[in-house]
Amino acid sequence: MDSQVISLAERVRQIKPSPTLAVDAKAKAMKAAGADILNFSVGEPDFDTPSHVCDAAKEAIDSRFTRYTPVPGILELRKAIVDRFAADHGWQYEPEQVQVSCGGKHGLYNMCQALFGPGDEVLVPAPYWVSYPPMIQLAGATPVAVPLAEESNFDLDPAILDRYVSDRTRGIIINSPSNPTGSVFSGATLAAIGKLALERGWVVISDDIYDTIVYGDEPLPHILDVDPRLKDQTVILNGVSKSFAMTGWRIGYSVGPKHIIGAMNKIQSQSTSNPSSIAQKAALAAVRGPQDFPVMMKEAFLPRRDRIVEALTAIAGVSCVVPKGAFYVFPNFAAYYGKSFKGKVIDGSVAMADYLLEEAQLATVPGAAFGADAFVRFSFATSMEIIEAGMRRLREALAGLS
């Protein structure tokens, strides 16, 4: 008797695997097979986790801190996060308003499950981080992409935002500094978003995961500083992955109104129960300890940013907004679309990224994954030597198109 093929849930049919992780995996596989791959795809700092953080994890193991913890995270860590918010921003929260999750991505998933459902629409400025739309879809809601213009440095135009608002709009996601553009929303933009959110009762999800990596002397505008009245309808997402080079430790945290965090805790209690006990102790050392490590990383990233932008904009037909934060550049390669190599036409960012990987051995991420097909994302969280070599290969690869 032939075996039956078990059908999958409908929600899976509309979801694709993370393209950034897929590209990174393919690049690593090619490198393992002997290819000289220069990887600009991965979104993580190229620094080791600080020693005092690793020591805290070792101490947790040695003291047998290896059992279940409370679902929202250990109280000590939640208090440290509250204290950090007060010290850095002057925002007052209680530990019950904090959820610690298995990475920032997990926190966002919990949020979407707790907040959105069928019939809801969520505004997502585009280019967007690749996981925002799928997580909204997994909650049964509809992501609504709001286009950002390269000519405006990817700042959100309130007049354009108005066109995408409907009676079904339940919230908006803000990611500033942005992945993939590195852009920062202006105070005027945040004020306009805040006005609409207050008038219409939206929830504002502020993804602040890159808030320690901001270039220049101007303070980073934040919607809660622009309009503190939004505190009761804003959920902040952050974590230690980017600021302390702890991507593999999988510790993120969400801070917001008690009833929202409580609902997220219900979701988490039936999925992961709690984040890793050992990683929580490591995160405690990061949050409570010296804050010079993020500053060191930012100072290291700045000359890399300047060099990669200089190299990209020196290529005929390529434009690139100078990122104000994070560690990505998002150059526009549309001038090369329609050209070909060995009979294969470059018809968009996916074909361009494939071409760069196969022919130049450069791993990048196509802009289509971020809702912006004219662009390709490069991470400059890598050495200056790799940046120089990569830009040489890029120039040669683009010159090889006809």
Secondary structure as UniProt FT lines:
FT   HELIX           10..13
FT   HELIX           19..32
FT   TURN            33..34
FT   STRAND          38..39
FT   HELIX           51..62
FT   TURN            63..64
FT   TURN            71..72
FT   HELIX           75..89
FT   HELIX           95..97
FT   STRAND          98..101
FT   HELIX           104..115
FT   TURN            118..119
FT   STRAND          121..126
FT   TURN            130..131
FT   HELIX           132..138
FT   TURN            139..140
FT   STRAND          142..147
FT   HELIX           150..152
FT   TURN            153..154
FT   HELIX           158..163
FT   TURN            167..168
FT   STRAND          169..175
FT   TURN            179..181
FT   HELIX           187..200
FT   STRAND          203..207
FT   TURN            209..212
FT   HELIX           223..226
FT   HELIX           228..233
FT   STRAND          234..239
FT   TURN            241..245
FT   HELIX           247..249
FT   STRAND          252..255
FT   HELIX           258..269
FT   TURN            270..272
FT   HELIX           277..288
FT   HELIX           292..313
FT   TURN            316..317
FT   TURN            326..327
FT   STRAND          328..329
FT   HELIX           334..336
FT   TURN            337..338
FT   STRAND          340..341
FT   TURN            342..343
FT   STRAND          344..345
FT   HELIX           349..359
FT   STRAND          362..363
FT   STRAND          365..366
FT   HELIX           367..370
FT   TURN            373..374
FT   STRAND          375..379
FT   HELIX           384..399
//
